Amino acid sequence: MKASLKHPSLTPFQEGSLPISDFLDKLRSRKNLSPNTVIAYRTDLVQFFSFLKKHLEISDFNRFDPERVTSVDVRLFMGSLIDRGVQQRSIARKLAAAKSFYRYLQEAGQIKSSVFSYITTPKFPRRVPGFLTEQQTEKLFNEVIPSQVSALHKPEQNVHLESFLVQRDRSILELLYCSGLRVSELIGLTMEFLDLDNGYVKLTGKGNKQRIVPVGMLAVEALKKYFEVRRNFFRISVGAGVGALEYVFVTRKGKKLYPMLVQRLTRKYLGSVTEQKQKNPHILRHSFATHLLNGGADLNSVSEMLGHSNLSTTEIYTHVTFERLKDVYRKAHPNA
């Protein structure tokens, strides 16, 4: 009989008896994963072993042999997810988490073989990422953001604070679009790795992979203006200089930014230029890649600037550019 999958908090198991924490620590140090990704790994593993606890009637994980799990058990787990309406993409992610954990157990010598060697991950269509058109990005930087700057003259506002926030937000959006940064790279960027004189930024992405990416002229100008406003804001409003600030982008209290803040400001500005449901910072990264390819950049160069470890990851953007080419062909060729 098929066991039902419960939420991990409703079907607890002795997590400490499995080296999940050690596995997650190794992921952090080896792959430089974001905190949210690590949390997702843990959640997926808790779901998997909570299912096994009930399905295999495990009373004590201290005596549990991971090699006891069969391919049938894994398929029943997948069936439980399907019954709950979990999408294929999420199922594939949960299986990948369990497969990685079993690989870790193998490397640690705790098991000889992995059941996931015999499991085929379900296929799902690759989703073309959302992006802005070039006209939409022009509207964003030439109309939407300048309108925020012009509103600074209202007397009821704290002009120094508002100016700091607007210039910071503009430079964030410029850098996301001009250099294709991930959110984690943006909020973790320190002053020592930003070279405005030579127009580049040095980044450490996934897997601790380092890369150098050009910073466009408009982004350089926005950043210089932001640094000027930031210096005045902290000197006048806070009563302290900014010499000790480590990070490029900070809150009004001089602290490191956090992901939700970047998500909020992106939604705020993108809401005026696109009706796409998703208005997250990644749209600007996707726009960066798509516009480069539309402009004739080669795939290898774009892949390097994005920090992709596999060229196939970058190829998703060619679907976008190919659709554009087909549209041009249909409009221009007499026999189309």
Sequence and secondary structure as in RCSB ss.txt:
>XXXX:A:sequence
MKASLKHPSLTPFQEGSLPISDFLDKLRSRKNLSPNTVIAYRTDLVQFFSFLKKHLEISDFNRFDPERVTSVDVR
LFMGSLIDRGVQQRSIARKLAAAKSFYRYLQEAGQIKSSVFSYITTPKFPRRVPGFLTEQQTEKLFNEVIPSQVS
ALHKPEQNVHLESFLVQRDRSILELLYCSGLRVSELIGLTMEFLDLDNGYVKLTGKGNKQRIVPVGMLAVEALKK
YFEVRRNFFRISVGAGVGALEYVFVTRKGKKLYPMLVQRLTRKYLGSVTEQKQKNPHILRHSFATHLLNGGADLN
SVSEMLGHSNLSTTEIYTHVTFERLKDVYRKAHPNA
>XXXX:A:secstr
       TTTS   GGGTTHHHHHHHHHHHH   HHHHHHHHHHHHHHHHHHHHHTT S GGG  GGG  HHHHH
HHHHHHHHTT  HHHHHHHHHHHHHHHHHHHHTTS S  GGGG               HHHHHHIIIIIHHHHHH
GGG TTS HHHHHHHHHHHHHHHHHHHHH   HHHHHT BGGGEETTTTEEEEE GGG EEEEE  HHHHHHHHH
HHHHHHHHIIIIISS STT  BSSB TTS B  HHHHHHHHHHHHTTT   S   THHHHHHHHHHHHHTT  HH
HHHHHHT SSHHHHTHHHHHHHHHHHHHHHHH TT 
